[in-house]
Amino acid sequence: MYGLRLKHIRNVVAVAECGSLRAAARSLEIAQPVLTRSIQDAGGILGASLFERTSKGVSLTHAGSVFVQRAAVIQQELSR
């Protein structure tokens, strides 16, 4: 398995911001199954579940919250 890629970071942050896989997939203009697989891959690479399914979509786990905080900094640095 490969290491974490920028697409994983982008996808995890998008799901966290949108609160659902469907909305994040639309905002990223990718298919939902592709996004779901990317999120699963990111969790596998990191060795932690990043999201929990809820009746209203998804919510971050503790590990997901920590990751998203760091990922946001990485995205800001890359945009500079």
BELWO-V835852 format. One record per backbone hydrogen bond with DSSP energy under -1.0 kcal/mol. NH is the residue of the N-H (numbers start at 1). CO is the residue of the C=O. E is the energy in kcal/mol with one decimal. If there is no record, write none. Layout:
# BELWO-V835852
NH_CO_E, NH_CO_E
This chain:
# BELWO-V835852
9_5_-1.6, 10_6_-2.8, 11_7_-2.5, 12_8_-2.6, 13_9_-2.4, 14_10_-2.1, 15_11_-2.2, 16_12_-2.3, 17_13_-2.5, 18_14_-2.6, 19_15_-2.7, 24_20_-1.9, 25_21_-2.8, 26_22_-2.1, 27_23_-2.4, 28_24_-2.2, 30_25_-2.2, 35_31_-2.0, 36_32_-3.0, 37_33_-2.2, 38_34_-2.0, 39_35_-2.4, 40_36_-2.4, 41_37_-2.7, 42_38_-2.5, 43_39_-2.3, 44_40_-2.3, 45_41_-2.7, 46_42_-2.4, 47_43_-1.4, 48_43_-2.0, 52_59_-2.9, 54_57_-3.2, 57_54_-1.1, 58_19_-2.3, 59_52_-2.4, 61_50_-2.1, 65_61_-2.4, 66_62_-2.2, 67_63_-2.4, 68_64_-2.8, 69_65_-2.0, 70_66_-1.8, 71_67_-3.0, 72_68_-2.5, 73_69_-1.2, 74_70_-2.1, 75_71_-2.7, 76_72_-2.1, 77_73_-2.4, 78_74_-2.4, 79_75_-1.9
